[in-house]
Amino acid sequence: MKGIVICSGGMDSVTLAYSLQDKIDAMTILSFNYGQRHSKELRFAEDAARDLKVPWQLAHLDVNQFLEGSALTDARVAVPEGHYEEESMKAAVVPNRNMMMLSVAPALAVSSKSDAV
């Protein structure tokens, strides 16, 4: 099977990529730069691809002007600290982020003749 793995570089998506390494014969890791302030996660995604010896692709989405109000995309909003279940962490939600990723990843899958996203 040939597949695209969406990987932000965060703990969950990197763990997913590693867990799929034996299930996908030809994996490509796809990450997104949407103007997020925590772009260090993109380096973690790239490092995971390098470690897994699979291609890494970075899609640039010029949508930051539509993502006001999130601590991850709006410099006017302080980045909260603490456990992800704390009320303050709601400021770190990026509206519709996953849907944006899921609208681009299938295009890569079709053009690369991948079987799954």
N, C-alpha and C positions, 0 to 999 in steps of 0.2 A: 504494500500500500504506500502511496505517496501522499504526504499531507503537509498542511500549513498549520503551524502552532502559533497562535497569537501570544506574545510574551511581552509584558510591560517591563519585566525585570524585577518585579516584586516577588516576594516569597512564594505566593500561590502559583503564579504562572511559571516561574523557574522550576518549581517542584513538578508541575504538570509536564513541562518539557522533558525533564529527566525521567519521569515515570512512563513516558511514551517512547523512549528511545528504543526499546525492544519490540514495540508494536507497529512502528512506522518505519518502513524500509528506507524511504527517502524523505527526510524531514527538512523543512525550511522553517526557521524561526522568523516571525514577522513582528516587528515592533513599530511603535508610532511616536513621532514627535509632534505633539499638538500644542507646543508652547508651555509644557508643564515645568514648574519651578524645580521639581525634584528629578531633573534629567539624569542624575547619577544612576537611576535604575536602568536607563538605556545601556549604560556600560555593563551592568550586571547581565542583561539579556545578551549582549554581544559576547561577554565572557562565557556564558552558558553555551552559546552556539559554538564558540571556539573549542570548549572542553568536549562537547558532544561531537565535534568534527562535522558540523552541518552548516549550510549556508545561513547567513543572517541578513535580512533585508530591513531597511528602515524607511517607513513611509512618512513623509512630511505633510501634515494637515495644517493648512493655514486657516485655523478656525478660532484662534485665541480671542479675537475680538467678540466672539459670540459666547464666550465662557466666563463672563464677569460673575463675581460673587463667590467663586471657589478659591480657597486658599492655595490650591495647586496651580491656578492659572492667572490669578489676579493679585498683583503686587500690593494692592491696598488692603488685602485680607491677610491677617497674621496666620502663619502655619501653626496649627494646634499641636500640642504634644500630649502624649498619654496613650492609654489603651484604646484600640480602635472602636470599642463599644461605648466609650464615653460620649456624652451629649456634644461636647466641644468638637469632636471629630467630624460632625456633620458638615462643618465648614470645608472639609477636604473632599467633598463629593464633587465630581466633575459631571455636570448634567449631560446625560446621553452619551457618555464616553464610549461605553461598550458597543452601542449601536453604531457609532461612527466606525469603529474598528471592524464590526461585523458587516459593514457595507463595502469595505475595501478588501478584506481578506478573500471573499469568494471570487473577486475579480482576479486576484493573483492565482487562486486555485485553478480557475478556468484557463487562464493564459499559460500556466505551467503544467497543465494536464494532471493536476493533483486530484486525488480521490476524496479528500476530506479536509475540513477546516476544524 
